[in-house]
Amino acid sequence: MNRLLGTIAVIVIVTSTIISQNVGAPGERKGSGTVVLKAARVIDGTGAAAITNGVVVILDDKIMAVGPASSVRIPSGAKVIELGDATLMPGFIDGHTHIVGRVLGDPEAGGSTFRDPDSFLTLLGARNAERTLMAGFTTIRNLGAPNFDDMTLKRAINEGWIPGPRIYGAGHSLGITGGHCDENGFKPGVADGDFKTGIADGVDQVRAAVRYQIKYGADLIKTCATAGVLSEGTAAVGTTQYTYEELKAMVDEAKKAGRKVTAHAHGAEGIKIATRAGVASIEHGSFLDEEGAKLMAANGTYLVPTLMAGEGVEKLAKNNVLRGLRAEKALSAAAAMRNSLKIAVANKVPIAFGTDSGVILHGTNGHEFTLMVEWGGMSPMDAIVAGTLNGATLLGAEKTIGTISVGKFADIVAVPGNPLTDIKRMENVTFVMKNGVMYKQPN
Ligand SMILES: [Zn+2]
């Protein structure tokens, strides 16, 4: 090769390296090398008793070993992190979030859904996602977002641009015209939806709406089977919306594409219709009765209680942020929620953790564990399993996340002290690892 060609070749190589560094996505954030975590306790998320003086060995993005210090071999050259009197657990899973947009009651919203540009709401979503991750939630199930903004956030996180949890998104929530998943209270034409934005009536439109959400990346389908607390309109909170036939078509259509359906349902009747139609989970379940609980248990239908949403809207009603019928609905649903989780637990309904964040502040999600114990009477261990293994199982992701088990992704968090004796510890996460990458460490 003559000298000139050689020089050109060097220039080409140097330039292409610079281009690939500046233009390409950062790439999925993955841990590298061997890391050993040591803590006074390890709760593996399966419901098994805590391991005392526990050790977890991680290689790159996967868990290689877990057990008591006396039986786990520490690989030479490993980076060892001593967490002391802390409890290691699998990364938490919030099964009900609204990660895109403003939080309910944000005074900057100016009282209108239509004031903020969509791009602005997505940017807020990035901040919400980071707060959620830093609170120990390494995975979320996002139940409804406009414009497939949940898919945008998921892509940005997965390509490594921004920190955030693993996102399983539903796209637009499916609902009847004028129902809880619709935008109400505006003059005709301003907020008319169609199957693309999730507003669908009758079996054919419902099928089209499912197909459309899946076409643009929905990992699951969310629907409103009953009226809700926050929607404008005159319907009582528990009023049924979709018929059995519509819900059945939705479940069948989703199933063909390997997707599950989850139903927002407050009223006892709506819960039963959705459960019979084959949804994977019921969200809120405020007015669940014995018959509904037995039906859910028999069908293996999960309840995602969202007690924080109940507590949150109750406060907003008492502070006059919510007024009129919305305030009345908030107070009655919150009162009922204090019983419904107890009824579910007594009837052995599987429980998965969910907060309805967006109704509550992103990053405060861990408080739901406290309410599951204090309102629902669950044991701290059962609440932890609801927020780890059960969350993963409901997502159909139990083979890769949800427990500290060999071969699973290294999604691991820690709280100081022992959450089995003080559940409030779950609200103070001091260590966060997702996919083997450390996002938070105690000082
Ligand atoms: Zn919700």
Boltz pocket constraint, residues with backbone or C-beta under 6 A from the ligand:
constraints:
  - pocket:
      binder: B
      contacts: [[A, 96], [A, 97], [A, 98], [A, 143], [A, 356]]
      max_distance: 6.0
